[in-house]
Amino acid sequence: MIKVVIIGGGNVATHLADAFSKTNNVSLTQVYARNIEQIQHFKKFTSITNNIEQLKKADVYIIAVSDDAITEVSRKINLPDSIIAHTSGSVEMNAIKTNGSKGVFYLLQSFSKSKEVNFDTIPFCLEAENEKDLQLLETLAKTIGKNVYHINSEQRKRLHVAAVFVNNFTNHMYKIGADICNEHQVPFEVLQPLIKETAEKITKLNPEDAQTGPAKRNDQKTIQNHLALLNTEQQKIYKLITKSIQQNGEKL
């Protein structure tokens, strides 16, 4: 039985605490958050606290707080026989300042408190100072998930940038598409089958091979027609992405 303490009250912390509380191979020993109101619902099945000096003994302490707070929070956890792991994609493992073992327990997914998570589909990107700790983090991950990767700090930082492109930036493109639809009284749901098909296609094809559209074809007439329909900010984005697609094509 692996004893775990979750530190944080945000989206990642909430989903991890929920998942660990439902598995028989993990003892969710405690949940900590500065704002104890964020974690009141965990009171039914584990200890909660807003005093970091009252953390209970555990095998693994998972710091699921904002990137800027990781170092400060870790300094307050002095437990030499435990692993202190953060969940950030862009912060190196050595940002943890503690006399315990350091690790990373990064989940490559976008989390919202109101949306359920299927951990079986989420990649767990793990890092630790030694093989023994890495194996413990892997065992912990596999109590709630299936896809485990050993990713070092440099790899993880690059992976996080890639994730911003495929998730955050892509979602902003959806937002622009929705704006255009709303402005002209077209239901955004008309685009949703295309969005799903695009996401499905790159599970079978390299994204480079899956690229289609006027930029790929260098269809200048369509490109100019599109630009005439967009506002100034949308035109800037359209031109930038079009140029990037065409320059990538020239390298082939």
C-alpha positions in Angstrom: 0.0 0.0 0.0 1.5 3.3 -1.1 0.7 6.2 1.2 0.2 9.5 -0.7 -0.3 13.1 0.3 -1.7 15.6 -2.2 -0.5 19.2 -1.9 -2.8 21.6 -3.7 -6.5 22.3 -4.3 -6.6 23.0 -8.0 -7.7 20.9 -11.0 -4.8 18.4 -11.1 -4.8 18.0 -7.3 -8.5 17.4 -7.2 -8.5 14.8 -10.0 -5.5 12.9 -8.5 -7.0 12.9 -5.0 -10.3 11.6 -6.4 -8.5 8.8 -8.4 -6.3 7.7 -5.6 -9.2 7.6 -3.1 -10.9 5.0 -5.3 -8.1 2.5 -5.7 -7.3 -0.2 -3.3 -3.5 0.0 -3.8 -3.1 3.5 -2.5 -3.8 5.1 0.8 -4.8 8.8 0.3 -3.4 9.8 3.6 -4.0 13.6 3.4 -4.9 16.5 1.2 -3.4 20.0 1.9 -4.4 23.3 0.5 -3.9 26.9 1.7 -7.6 27.5 1.1 -9.2 24.6 3.0 -12.6 25.4 1.4 -11.2 24.0 -1.9 -10.7 20.5 -0.4 -13.7 20.2 2.0 -15.3 17.5 0.0 -12.2 15.2 0.7 -13.0 15.3 4.4 -15.4 12.4 3.9 -12.6 9.9 3.2 -9.3 11.4 4.2 -7.6 14.0 6.4 -7.4 17.6 5.2 -5.3 20.5 6.4 -4.3 24.0 5.5 -1.2 23.9 7.8 1.7 22.5 5.9 3.6 21.9 9.1 1.0 19.2 10.0 1.5 17.0 7.0 1.1 13.3 7.8 3.8 10.6 7.1 3.6 9.2 3.6 5.7 7.5 0.9 5.0 10.1 -1.8 4.1 13.8 -1.5 2.7 15.2 -4.8 3.0 18.9 -5.2 0.2 20.0 -7.5 0.4 23.8 -7.2 1.3 26.7 -9.6 4.8 26.5 -11.2 5.9 29.6 -9.3 5.0 28.1 -5.9 6.7 24.7 -6.3 10.1 25.7 -4.8 8.6 27.6 -1.9 6.2 24.8 -1.0 8.9 22.1 -1.3 11.2 24.0 1.1 8.5 23.4 3.8 8.5 19.6 3.3 11.5 18.1 5.2 10.9 14.4 5.0 14.1 12.6 4.1 12.5 9.1 3.7 9.9 10.2 1.2 9.6 11.2 -2.4 8.6 14.8 -3.1 7.3 15.1 -6.7 5.7 18.0 -8.6 3.2 17.8 -11.4 4.5 20.6 -13.7 5.4 20.1 -17.3 7.7 23.1 -17.6 9.6 23.1 -14.2 12.7 21.0 -13.8 12.9 18.4 -11.1 15.7 20.3 -9.2 13.3 23.2 -8.6 12.2 21.0 -5.6 14.2 22.1 -2.6 13.9 19.5 0.1 16.0 17.0 2.1 13.8 14.2 0.7 14.0 12.5 -2.7 12.9 14.5 -5.7 10.7 13.4 -8.5 8.2 14.5 -11.2 4.7 13.1 -11.6 3.5 15.0 -14.7 0.2 14.2 -16.4 0.1 15.2 -20.0 -3.5 16.3 -20.2 -5.7 19.4 -19.8 -7.8 19.3 -16.6 -11.0 21.0 -15.6 -12.7 20.3 -12.3 -16.1 20.0 -13.8 -15.1 17.3 -16.4 -14.4 13.7 -15.5 -11.0 12.3 -16.4 -10.2 8.8 -17.8 -6.7 8.2 -16.4 -6.3 5.1 -18.6 -5.8 7.4 -21.6 -3.5 9.9 -20.0 0.3 9.7 -20.4 2.2 9.8 -17.0 5.6 11.4 -17.6 7.9 10.4 -14.6 11.3 11.4 -13.4 13.3 10.6 -10.3 16.8 10.9 -8.9 17.3 7.1 -8.8 15.9 3.9 -10.2 14.2 2.8 -6.9 12.2 6.1 -6.7 11.4 6.0 -10.4 9.9 2.5 -9.9 7.9 3.6 -7.0 6.4 6.5 -9.0 5.7 4.1 -11.8 3.9 1.7 -9.5 1.9 4.6 -8.2 1.0 5.8 -11.6 -0.1 2.3 -12.7 -2.6 2.2 -9.8 -4.8 4.7 -11.7 -3.4 4.7 -15.3 -1.7 2.6 -18.0 0.6 4.8 -20.1 3.9 5.5 -18.3 6.9 7.3 -19.8 10.3 8.0 -18.3 10.9 11.6 -19.3 13.8 13.8 -18.0 13.5 17.5 -17.3 14.8 18.7 -20.6 12.6 16.4 -22.6 9.6 17.3 -20.5 10.1 21.1 -21.0 10.1 20.5 -24.8 7.1 18.2 -24.5 5.2 20.9 -22.6 5.9 23.4 -25.4 4.6 20.9 -27.9 1.5 20.4 -25.8 0.8 24.1 -25.8 0.8 24.0 -29.6 -1.5 21.0 -29.9 -3.8 21.9 -27.1 -3.9 25.6 -26.0 -3.1 27.1 -29.4 -5.5 24.7 -31.1 -8.3 25.5 -28.7 -7.7 29.2 -29.5 -8.2 28.3 -33.2 -11.5 26.7 -32.2 -12.4 30.0 -30.4 -11.7 32.0 -33.6 -13.8 29.6 -35.6 -16.6 29.9 -33.1 -16.4 33.7 -33.2 -16.7 33.6 -37.0 -19.7 31.2 -36.8 -21.4 33.3 -34.1 -20.9 36.5 -36.0 -22.7 35.1 -39.0 -25.4 33.0 -37.2 -23.9 29.6 -38.1 -24.0 26.9 -35.4 -20.5 26.1 -34.2 -21.6 22.4 -34.0 -21.4 22.3 -37.8 -17.6 22.3 -37.4 -17.4 19.6 -34.8 -17.4 16.5 -37.0 -14.4 18.1 -38.9 -12.6 18.8 -35.6 -13.1 15.1 -34.6 -12.0 13.8 -38.0 -8.8 16.0 -37.9 -8.0 14.7 -34.4 -8.7 11.1 -35.4 -6.7 11.3 -38.6 -3.4 12.2 -36.8 -3.6 8.9 -34.8 -3.1 7.1 -38.1 -1.1 9.6 -40.2 1.9 11.8 -39.5 0.5 15.4 -39.1 2.7 16.5 -42.0 1.1 13.9 -44.3 -2.4 14.8 -43.0 -2.1 18.5 -43.8 -4.7 19.7 -46.4 -6.3 23.1 -47.3 -5.6 26.2 -49.4 -2.2 26.9 -47.8 -1.0 23.4 -48.6 -2.2 23.7 -52.2 -0.9 27.3 -52.5 -4.4 28.2 -53.6 -3.9 32.0 -53.7 -7.4 32.8 -54.9 -9.0 31.1 -51.9 -6.5 32.5 -49.5 -7.2 36.1 -50.7 -11.0 35.4 -50.5 -10.6 34.2 -46.9 -8.5 37.2 -45.9 -11.2 39.6 -47.2 -13.7 38.0 -44.8 -11.5 38.4 -41.6 -10.9 41.2 -39.2 -7.4 42.6 -38.8 -6.3 40.3 -35.9 -7.7 37.2 -37.6 -5.9 38.1 -40.8 -2.6 38.3 -38.9 -3.1 34.8 -37.6 -4.3 33.4 -40.9 -1.3 34.8 -42.8 1.2 33.6 -40.1 -0.2 30.0 -40.1 -0.5 30.0 -43.9 3.2 31.1 -44.3 4.3 28.4 -41.8 2.4 25.7 -43.7 3.9 26.8 -47.0 7.4 27.1 -45.7 7.2 23.6 -44.2 6.0 22.3 -47.6 9.0 23.9 -49.3 11.4 21.8 -47.2 9.9 18.5 -48.5 
